[in-house]
Amino acid sequence: MPLLLLAPALWNGYPLLQWDTGGYLARWYEGYLVPSRSTVFGLYLHFGEESGFWINLGIQALATFWILQLTLRVLGMAQPFRLMVVSLVLIFATALPWIASMLLTDIFAGLAVLALFILILQQDKISTIEKSALFGFIAFSAATHSATLAVLLGLCCVGWIARPFLRGRIPVAGLLQGSLTLVAGALMLLSANFALSGQFVWTPGGYGVAFGRMLQDGIVAQYLRDHCAVERLKLCPYRNELPATADEFLWGKSMFNTLGRFQGLNDEMGFIVLHSLADYPAWQAQAALEATAQQLAHVATGEGSNVWIPHTYGIIERYIPKQLKPMRAARQQRWHLDFTAMNRIHVPVALISTLLVVFLFARGLWQRRPDDMTLLAGTVALALLGNAFVCGVISGPHDRYGARITWTATFVSVMGIMRMIEKDAGEADTEADESSA
C-alpha cells in the first residue's frame, strides 16, 4: 500500500509540488518568518532535500498506512481483506494518494484527526510506545499549519464539553494527552521560529489572510467608504480600486505591493479586520456561514498544483539547484497533470461520503451507549465542519482545504458500510439457524 499511495509521485518522476511549497522550502535558507509558512514544516522538508524529497514522501506514505491500519485495528476491523478494500477505495476514489505524494502540509491534517481519535478514545487498545508515537505525530501535525492546529483544538474542546454527557466514554487521561499534544505543537513551532529567525513569536499572516476573505466579501471596501473621511489609512486612496479576490490582492500586482506588502500593511489590515468585526457583526456572521457552507462543497483534488507555480520553481532554482534538472523533467512541470477526469469521481465521492459520515453519526446517537464507530464518525464529522469553518472564514473557500480532509469521511463511510453489511449478514445467518432448528 505505501507504494500505491505514492503512485502519483512515481508516475510524475518527482514529488508533486504546489503553489505554497516554495514558501516552506525557503524557510531554512532565508532565516526569517513569512505569513502562513510553518518553519516546522520547512525544517521537515529540508531534512529530505538530499534524497530529492523522497524521504519525505516515504515518511508520509508510511505514516498514512500506520494511522489507517491502527484505526482499523482499534475498531476490530484490521483483517487483511478489509484493509485491502479500504485502501483501494481511498487510493482510486479520493485525493489521498495525491496529497501523500505532494510536498505540502495537507496530508497531516486528516491523519492528525484520526490519530487524535485513537489517542483520546482508544487508550486501552494501544501500547505505551504507540501512545508516545501518536503524541509526537499529532504535535508535529499541529505545528505544520495553523488551521490544522485550530481543528484539533476544536475537537479537544468538544471532547471536554461532551464528556459529562457520554457516561465515561471519553477518558480524562486521553483528553489530557490529546490537549497536551497541541501545547507541544505550539511550543515546537515557537521554538523553530526562534531557531531560524531569532524571534520567539507565532508565524505571522493571520490578519492578512482574514483581511483577504473580508475583501472578497466586500466588507473591506465598505469599511473604507465609511471611515476614510475621518481615518487616515494607507488603503483609502485605493478604496475604489480593490481587487475582487484575496489572491489578486495578496499575490497579484495590486496596491498591496505598492504599500509594502505584509511589512507595510500588516498593522493596518489587522486594524481593519478587528474594527470591521465590531462595525458589521451581522454581515460578518452571514459571511462566515456562507463561507463555511461553500467550503464544505469545495472538495476537488489538485488545486494549486496544475497551474504555473513560478515562486516554487524559483525557490528550488535559487537554493536547491541540484534538484532543478529532475524537477524540470517531471510530468507536472511539462503540463501533463490534469485533474478534470479524476474529479468527476473524487468530488461526488467526497460529497456523498460527507453525508454518509453524518448519517452514521446520527444513526449511532440513537443508541443508548454510542459505539466506537459512532464516536469515530462524530469525530470526523466535527472535523469536517471545523475545517470548513476555520478555512472558509479565515482564508475563504478553496478546494485544497476540503480535499485535505474529506478523504477521512470516505474512510469512515467504507468502514461503516462494511460493518453494517457484516452485521446484517450475521443477523440473517442467525435467523436461518433458528428457522432450521
Secondary structure, 3 states (H helix, E strand, C coil): CHHHHCHHHHHHCCCECCCCHHHHHCHHHHCCCCCCCCHHHHHHHHHCHHHCCHHHHHHHHHHHHHHHHHHHHHCCCCCHHHHHHHHHHHHHHCCHHHHHCECCCCHHHHHHHHHHHHHHHCHHHCCHHHHHHHHHHHHHHHHHCHHHHHHHHHHHHHHHHHHHHCCCCCCHHHHHHHHHHHHHHHHHHHHHHHHHHCCCCCCCCHHHHHHHHHHHCCHHHHHHHHHCCCCCCCCHHHCCCCCCCHHHHHHCCCHHHHCCHHHHHHHHHHHHHHHHHHHCHHHHHHHHHHHHHHHHHCCCCCCCCCCCCHHHHHHHHHHCHHHHHHHHHCCHHHCCCCCHHHHHHHHHHHHHHHHHHHHHHHHHHCCCCCCHHHHHHHHHHHHHHHHHHHHHHHCCCCHHHHHHHHHHHHHHHHHHHHHHHHHHHHHHHHHHHHHHC
